[in-house]
């Protein structure tokens, strides 16, 4: 079975979708089959991989309410070995509809039972809130990757996210663990960036990835072209960082026989 990883942080603008797109693309470039599920109603992971929101009519929302099976809603991308379950406009306001459905927190988990075995990894780009869509993602995942922006107030709000992860593990998904904390948007010339990274490593220890994602213009530009950074400029610092993160992730799982066992609290 593939390893399913939610990429979550209720704080917006922390590099969550950038990580979802470029970590997925980095693994795909290594020949690792990846499915990226866009659970964010903004649909930035979908558009960032070149899908036109106005022309895509079937996606995550249809799968969650049971109108379509997951296999039929998945679309290929320009990256070999990388497919996406896109967000559509129907995902906006879907939470209200989910409330009245049976097993509302487990809709994505149940849909993933029909997932083709061709994938090694499934990444879920969560919305920047701790709502029912995020809970669905946590209930369907093996682990959670938490992007942490290297800026002031970065640690604020993490406690609430960690409590949500713990509650999801206790009530819905006992296998759920913390994949790791990823420092994003770092500028090593900036004392504050270094302080945030140091604090994160003190608090979370080895759960913090050794790879740090830098602030990088090319990385920020790539989504406007509907491309991963590897298509936009594979030699830039941002691309090199996500390639290194993919190596680190594979190394972590390889050394643990495909599994990690970190507590989420």
N, C-alpha and C positions, 0 to 999 in steps of 0.2 A: 504494500500500500504506500502511496506517496506521503511525504511529511507535509502537513498542512500548518502554515504559519500565518497568524494574523499580524498585521503591521498596524499598531494602534497607539494613539495618544489623543486625548480629547482636546488638547491645545492645538489650534490650527497654526499653520505656517512653520512647522518644525522639520519639514523634509520627509513627511510620511509618504506621500504619493511619489515624490522623486525617488525615494528608496524602493518603493514597490516596483516602479517601472525599471529602474536601472539595476537593482539586484536581480530581478527576474531576467533581464536581458543579459546580464553578465553570466549567469548560470547557463542560459540558453546558448550563448556563444561557446561555452565549453562542451556543448553537446548534451547538456542535461535537460530533459523535457520538463517544461514548466507551464502551469496554468495560473494566470493572474485573474482573480475575481474582483471586480470593481463593485464594492458595496457602498460607495460614497455617492449620494445623489448629485453631487457636483460633476461627477463623471470625468474627472481630470486624468485618471489613469487610462481611461479609454481613449480620450482625445490625445493624450500624450503618446499613445502608440499608433496614432494615425487614423483612428476611427471617427467618422463624422457623426456627431450626436443627432443630427437631423435625419440622417439616413438609416441609422441603426434602430430597428423597431422591436427587436426581441433581446432580452438580456436578463440580468439578475432578478428584477422584479417579477418577471413571468415565471421564473423557476421557483421563487419563494412562495408564490401564491398557488403554484401547481398547474399553471396554464401550459407550460412547456417543460420537458425533461432537460436536464443539464446538458446532455450530449448535443442536443439539437440547437442549443443557444450559444454554444462556444464558437468563436471566430478565430481564424488565423491572424497573425500579424506579419509585419515585414521582417521580423526576426525569426529565422529558422528555429524550431524547437520551442517557440513561445506562442501560446494561445491565450485568448482573453475571453472571459464572460463579462460582457460590457454592461455598464450602467446606461439606462435609457431614462427618458423624462418620466416614465411611469414610477421610477424609484422615489421621486419626490412625493412625499405624503404617504408612502407605502406603509409606514409605521402604524398609521391609524387603521389601515386595513388588516394588518397583521394581528392587532390586538384581539380581533374577534375570531381568529382562526385557531383550530385546535393545535396543541403543541407548538405554540407560536415562537418559542425560543429555539426550537429544534428544526425549523424548516430547512435551513441550509445544511445542517448535519444530515438530515434524511435525504436531501437532494444529492449530496456527495456520495451516497452509497452506490449510486449508478455511475460514478466517475470511471472513465476508461483507465485501465491500468498502465497506459502509456506514459503517465506523468510520474516524475520523481518528486517534484515539489509543487505544492499549491500555495500561493500567496494570496491573502485577502487584504485589500486596501480598505480599511475601515473609515467611516465618517469621523469628523473631528468632534465627536460627542459620545457620551456613554448611553446610547439609546438602544432600542430593541434590535436595530440592525447590527450594532456592535456586539450585543449579547449573542445574537445568532452566530456571528463570526467566532466568538470565543467558544461557544458550545460546539462548533464544528472543528476546532483547531487542536493540534497537538501542543502548540506553544505560541508565545506572543513575543514579537520583536518590538521594542519601544524606542523610537527615535527621540533623542533628547537634544534640543537646540543649545548650542554653546553660547547662551546669552543670559542676561539677568532674568530672574524669575523662572529659569528653566526647570528647576526642581519643584516649583509650585504646582500643585495639582496632581503630581505623580502619586501621592498617597491615595487619592480617590481612585485613580486608575488601578493601583495595586489592590485596593479593597474590592473593586469590581472583578478583577481577575480571580481573587481568592473566593469570592461569592460564586462565581461561575464554576470554579473547580469543585466547590462543596455541593452545589445544588444541581449542576447540569453536566459537568464534564470532569470527572476525577483525574483524567490523564493530563489535564492542562498544566503546563509549566511555563516559566519565563525563559524564552529563547536567549534573550540578552538585551542590553541597553546599547544603543548606537549613538555616539556623539556626532551630531550633524552641524553644518554651517559654521565650522570652526575656522578661526583665523589665529594661527599660532604667533602672530605678531602682536596679538591683543592679550593683555593681562587677564581680562575677564574670561576669555575663552579658555585660557589655561587653568584659571581658578575653577570654572564650572567642571571641566574635565577632571581635575584633581578631586573635587568634592564628590563627583559621581563615582569615581573609582574607590574613594573611601567608603561610600555608602553601599555600593553594589559589588565591590570587589571584582572577582574574575568574571562576573556576569557582563561586565562592560567589554565590548569588543575591543580588541587591540587596534583594529582599523578605525580611523577617524575620517569622517567625510568633510572636506574643506569647503569654504565658500569659493565658488568658481563660476565665472560668467558663462562659460560654455554649458555647464550643468544647468544653469538657470534658463538659458536660451533654448535648449533642446525641445522642451514641450511645445513651444510655439511653432515648431516645424513638424510636430506630430511624430517625433523620433525619440528613441533612447539616445543617451549621450554617446553611445558607441557608433551610431550612424552619423551623429552630428560632428563629433571630433573625438575619435578614439584615443588620441594621444594626450588629451588634456588631463589635468590633475584630478578632476572629478571622475572621469572614466577609469583612470588608474586606481582610484580609491575604491570604486565599486567592484572592479575586478579583484582587488585584494580582499574585499569583504566576502565575495563569493568563494574565494579560496579558503578564507578563514571558516566560513560556514560549513563547507564541505569537509574541512579538516576536523572541525568539532564533531560532526556527525560520524565521520569515518572512525575517529578514535574512540567513539562510544557505541560502535556497531549500529549506527543509524538512529541513535536515541540519546537525548539529554535528560537529565533528571534534576533540574533546578527547581527549587520552590519558588512560588510566585509571590511570596510575601516575606 
